[in-house]
C-alpha cells in the first residue's frame, strides 16, 4: 500500500507541475534525469543486491560493503561532474549542464545508504523503507511545487528530488539500526564485486536502454519536443513504478530463497508470477495505446496532447519493461547476474539505430515506434529464451499468456471502434475505456473464474452492509 500511495502522490504532483511548467523545462529535466538514471544504477556496483543475497554474517561484511559503495558513488559523481557538458551538448540542451551536476548528487546519498537499504530488504522491511520514501516524497512535493510556482523551471524538479534523497537517507540510516562503520576486507570485497559488478553493468545498460531515446529525441528534434516525449515516458512508467517497484522490493530476496530450495519451487513460482503480471499490465497497455491522446488531454490539458503520439507506442515498451524486469529479478535471485548484461546489451545494439532511424523519419512518434518494435521483437523473446535455457519450462507460461494477450488485442480493437463516433476526450476515455475493460475481462478470464470472483465480491458487499446495518441499529 505504501508504494501505491507514493505513486498516486507522484501522479498528483505531476499534474500540478505540468500546469506550472513548459515543455522546454521538461526537456531540460529529461537530460538530467537520463544521466542520473544511469549513474543511480551503477553507482554502488550492485552492493545493495549483494547485501540482500549475502549468505554469511551481514554485520561482518557491512563495513567493507559500505566503504566500497561510498567509494564507487564518489568516483561516479566525479566522472559525471566532468562529462555533464558533453552529455548536455549531445542532447542539444547545453543549459542542462548544471541540472545534471545537481541531480547526480543523489548518488552520493545513495552510496551512504546502500548497505542499510540492502539489509532492510533482506529483513523484508519493505514497509519501513516505503514509509521513508513516502516522507521524502512529501518534502519533494513541497519544495518542487513551491519552486515551480516561483518560476524556478526545471530546477524545481532537481531540487525537489535532492531534498527527497536527503530525507530518505536520514530516515533509512535511522531505521536500519546498523552500526555505521567503515573497513575493508579483501576477501569480502572480491566476493561482493564478483556478484555486484555484472549486475551493476547490466542495470547500467538497462538505464541506457530506457533513456537513450531522450538523448536521440533531444539531439534530433530539440528540447521542447523532448519535453513532450518525457511526459509520455512518465505516463508509460506509472505501472512499472507502482507494480514493478513493489514487486522488485520483494522479488529478489524471494527468488533467492526459492533458488536455495528445490528447483521445482522456483520453476512453479516463475510459471505463476509471469502470467499474473502480464494479466494486470495488458489491459492498461491497451488503454494507453488506443486512447493515448484522450488520456493526455484529460489529465494534462489539450496543449500537451502531442505527447499522446509517443505514448501509444511506449505503452508497449511498458509491457516489455515489466516482463524483462521480473526476469532480471529471477536471475539475480539465482545469482545469475551476468544474464542482465547480455540481454540488455543485445537490446541496446538493436535499439539505438532503430531509434535514430525512427526519429529521423517519423519524429517523436517514429522514435517511440522504433522502441516498441525492438522491445516486442527482440527483448521479450530473448528474455523468455534465457529463462527457458536456465531450466524454467516456459511452455506453461506461453499457454497461460494466450488469453490475456488475445483479450488485450480484442479490447483495443473494441475501444478504437467505440471511440470514433463519440465526441470529447473525456467521454471517449470513460465510455470506450470502460467497455474495453469489460471486453478484456470476458475474453481474458474463464467464465467460471469471473463467476467465482463476482460471488465473493457480492458476499463481501452483503456482509459489509450487514455490519453497517447492525452498527446503525445499535446507535
N, C-alpha and C positions, 0 to 999 in steps of 0.2 A: 504493500500500500504506500510506503514511503516513496518508492520510485515513481509510482503513478502520480502521486501528489506533486512531486518535484517536476515531472514533465508537464503536468497540467499548468503549474505555475510558470514554467518556461514558455509554454504556449501563450498564456495570457500576457506575459511580459513582451513576447514578440509582437503581439497585436498592438500593444501600446507603442513600442519602439518604431514599428513601421509607420505609424501615423505621425511620428515626430521627425523621422529621418528621411533622407532622399536616397534613391538608388545609388548615387555616387558614394555615399557614406557606406552603404552595404558592400559596394565593390572594394573599397579600401580595406574594410574589415575582413573581407574574404581572403585577401592576400595574407594578412597577418594570421588568420585562422588556419589557412593551409600550411603555413610554415610551422605554426605551433602544433598542429595535428601530427606532423611527422615527428617532431622532437619530443613530444609528450609520450610517444610510443616507444622511443628508443633510449630516452634519457637515463633510465635506471638499468638498462641492458637486461631486462627480464627478472630483476631481483624480486619483484612482487610475486610473480608466478613461481619463482624458485622457492620463495619462502612458504607459499601455500603447499608446494609439493614436497618440501623437505621431510625426510624420513627420520632424521636424527633429532638431537636436542636443539630446539629452536633458540633457546636462550644462549647456547654456546656459539651458534653461528651468527647471532643478531649483530654483534659489534662489527664483525668483518663485513657482513652484508650492508650495514649502514654506511660504513666507510666507502665501500665500492659504489653504492648508489649515489652518495653525495658527490664523490669524485667524478663519476660519469656525468652527473647533471651539470656541474660547474664547467666541465670541459665542453659539453654540447652547447651550453649557453654562450661561452666564449666564441665558439665557431659561428653560431647564428648571429651574434652581435656583429661579427666581421662581415658575413656574407649577406646581411639584410639588404644593403643597397642593390646587390646583384639580383636578389630574389624579387625585389620590388620592380626593378627595371625589366626583368623577364616577363612580368605580368603587365607591363606598360603602365605601372602605377607608382612612380617614384615617391609620391607623398606617403606611401605606406611604410617607408623605412623605419621611422620612429615607432610606428604601431607594432611592427614585427619585433623590435627590440624590447618594447614594453611587455607585450603579451607573452613572449617566451620566458619572461622572469618566472612564470608559473612553474617551469620545470625545476627550478632550484627548490621551491617549496615542495614539489613532488619528490625530489630526491631526499629531502629531510624526513618525509613521512612514509617512504616506500615500504620499509620493513614493518612499520606499525600497521599499515594497511594490509599487508600480506598476512600478518598474524591475526588480525581481525577477521579476514576472510577464512583463514584456516580454522578459526574457532566458530565459524558460521555466525559471526556477529554482524551480519549484513544490515540488520535493523538499526543498530547503533551507527553504522557507517552512513546509512541513508539519512538518518536524523542529522548527522553532522553536515552532510551535503545540503540538506534542506535549509538548515540555519544559514549556511553560507550563501545559498541562493537568495534568501531574504535580503541579505546585505547587498548582494549583486543587484537585485531589482531596485533597491532604494538608491544606490549610487548611480546605476546606469540610467534609470529613468530621470532622475534629478539632473544629471549632466546633459542628457539628450534634450530635455525641456529648456535647458540653459544655452543650447546651441553648441555643445561640445562635439557634435558629429560622431565620427567613428571612434573617437576617444572614449565615448560613453560606454561602448561595448567593452573595450580593452580594460579600462579602469574598474568597471564593474566586475569583470572576470578576475582581475588581480585581487580585488577585495574578497571575493568568494574563496579563492585559493588560500588566502591568508587565514581567514576564519576557519575553514575546514582543517587546515594544517594544525592550528592550535587545538581544536576540539579532538582531532584524531590522536594526537600525541597524548592528550589527557586521558581519553577513554581507553586507549590500548593498554595503558599501565605497564609498559615495557621499559625497563631501565635504559636510559639513553646514554649509551657508551660507544666509543669508537675503538677499534682494534683491527688487527689484520693477521689472519692465519692462512698461509699459502695453500694448504690442502683444501680448506673450506672455500677459499677464493677460486681455486681451479674448478671445484665441483659446481659452484654457483655459476661460473662463467660458461662452463660446458653446457649447462641446462639453459641459462638465460640468453646467451648471445644469439643462438639461432632463432629463438622466439622473438627477441627484440628486432632482429633483422627482418624476420617475416612480417611483424607488425609495422615496421617502418615502411616496407614495400606496400603493405596494405593501405597505409595512410597516403602514400603517393598515388595509389590507385584511386582513392576517394577524392583527392584534391588536385590531381593533375589536370582535370578539366578546368579548374579555377584559373590556373596559370595559362592554359591554352586559350580559354574563352577571353580572359583579360588581355592577353597578348594580341589576339586576332580581332577582337570585337570591341575592346575598350572597357573602362572601369564601370561605366553606367550599365552596360549590358551584363557585366559580371555581377552587378548588384541584383538584377532580376534573376540571374541564374542561382545566386546564393540563396535567395528566398525560396526558389523551387527545391533546391537541395535540402534546405532546412525542413520544409514540409515533408519531403520524402524520408527524412530522418526521424520523424515522430515515432513510427512503430519500432525501428531498431533502437531508438532511445528509450522507449517505455518498456517494450518486451525484451529487447536484446540486452539492455543493461541489467535488468532484473535476472535474466537467465544467466548471464555471464558471471554475476556475483556468486552464484551457487554451482554453476555447471562444471567449472574446472575442479574444485575440490570434490564434487560429487562423482564425476567421471574418474578422478584419481582413485577414490575409494573403490569404485567398481572394478577398475583395472587391476587392483591388488587382489581381488577375489577371483571367482571363476569367470572364464571368458564368456560364457553364455549370458552372464548378468549384464555385461557391458553391451553385448550384441542386442539383447532384448531392449535395453534402455534406449539405444540408438534407433532401433526399428519402431519404437513407440513415440519417441520425442520428435523426430523429424516430421512425420505426418501431422502430428498435432500442431506444431509450429506453423507449417505451411497452411493448414486449415484455417488458422487465425489470420494469417497475413494475406492470403489470396483474395478474399473479398475486399479488403481495404485497398489493395493494389488495383483491383478492378475499378473501384470508385475513383481513385486518384487518376487512373489512366484515361477514363472516359469523361469524367466531369471535372477535369483539372481547371479549365477557365472559370467555371462556375464556383468552384471551391475557393480559388484565389480571390475572385471578385467579391464574394460574400464576406470572407474573413478580413481581407486587407484593402479592399476598395478597387474600383474599376481601373484606376491608374496603375495598379500593379498586375493587371490581368495578363500581361505579356509573359509573366513567369509561368503561366499555365502551359505554354508551348514546350518548355523543358520538363515540367512536372509529369506530363503524360508519359514520358519515357523513363524518367528517373524513378517512377513508381515500380517499374520492372527491375531496375537496379536494386531497389529496396529489397525485393524478394531474394535476389542473389546474395545480397549482404547478409541477410538473416540466415540463409542456408549455409553459406561458407563460414560465417561466424560460429555457428554451432559445430560445424565440422572441425574448425580450428580448436575449439574448446575440448572436443572429444579427443583429438590427437594430443593436445597439450596434457590432458589428464592422463593419457597413456605414456607421457614422457617423450612423444614423437614430435618435438618442436620444429624439426627441420622440414616437416611437411608444409608448414606455412610459407617457408621460403620458396619452395618450388612452385606451389600453386599461385602465390601472389606474383612471383616473377614471370611466370608464363602468362598470367592475366595481364600484367603490365606491358609485356612485349607486344601483345596484340592490341592493347588499349590505346597507347599513345599515338601510333599512326592513324588509327581509326578515328580518334577524337580530332586530330588535326585535319584530316580529310573531311570529316563531318562538319566541323565548324567552318571550314573554308567554303564548302558547298552550300550548306544549309543554315549557317549561323548558329545561334544558341540552340535551336531545335535540332539541327543536324548533329551538334556535339552530344546532346543528350541521347539522341537515337543511336549514335555510334557506341556510347557507353552501354546502352541497353542490349544491343546486339552482341557485343563481346561478353557481357555478363551472362546472357542466356545460352550462347553457343559454346563458349569456352569455359567460363568459371564453374557453373553448376555441374556440367558433365564431368569435368576433371575432378572436382571435389568428391562427387559420388564415386568415381572410379578409384580414387585414393582410399576412400573408406572401404570399398569392396576388396581391394588388394591387401588391405591391412587385416582382413579376417572378418569383416562385418558383411553378412549377406544382405545385399541391397535389393534383392528381388521382392521381398515383402514390403519394403518401403515404396518401391515403384507402384506396386499394386494398390497400396493404400493411398497413394497420391493421385490416382486416376480420378476419383470422384471430386475432390476439391478443385483440381485443375479444370475439369470439364465444367464444374459448377461456376467457377470464376469467369471462364470464357463465355458461357451462356448468359450469365448475369450482365457481363459487359455489353454483349450484343443487345440484350433487352433494354438496358439503361440508355444506350445510344438511340434506339428506336423510340423510346418513350420521351426522351428529352427534346427531340426535334420539334414536335408541334407545340411544346409548352413555351410560355413567354416569361422571361425574367430568370436570372441566375438562381435566386433563392428557391423559386418554385421548381425549377429543373433539378436542383440539387436534392431537395426534400422528396419530391414525388418520384423522380427517376431512381434516386439512390435507395429510397425505401422499397420500391418494387424490385429493384435489383437484389437487395438484401434478402427478400423473401424467396426470390428465384434461386439464389445461391443455396439457401438452407434446404430447399426442396430437392435440389439436384445433388448437392454435396453429401447429404446425410441420408441414411436409410429411414424409411417411414417409421420403423419400429423405434429407432433411436429418438426421432423427433417426438413421437408419442410418449415415450418414457420421460423425456425432459419436460414436456408440457404437463404431464400428470404430476411430476414432482413440483413444478412451479405452482400449479394450481393448489396442491396440497399445502405448500408453504404459505401461499397467499391466504388461504382459508384459515390456517392456524393463526396467522398474524391478525386477521380480522377478529377471530375469536378472542385472542388475548386482549385486543383493543376494546372489544365489547365488555369483557369482564372488568377491565380497569375502569371503563366508563360506569358500569353498574355499581362498582364498589365505591365510587366517589359520589 
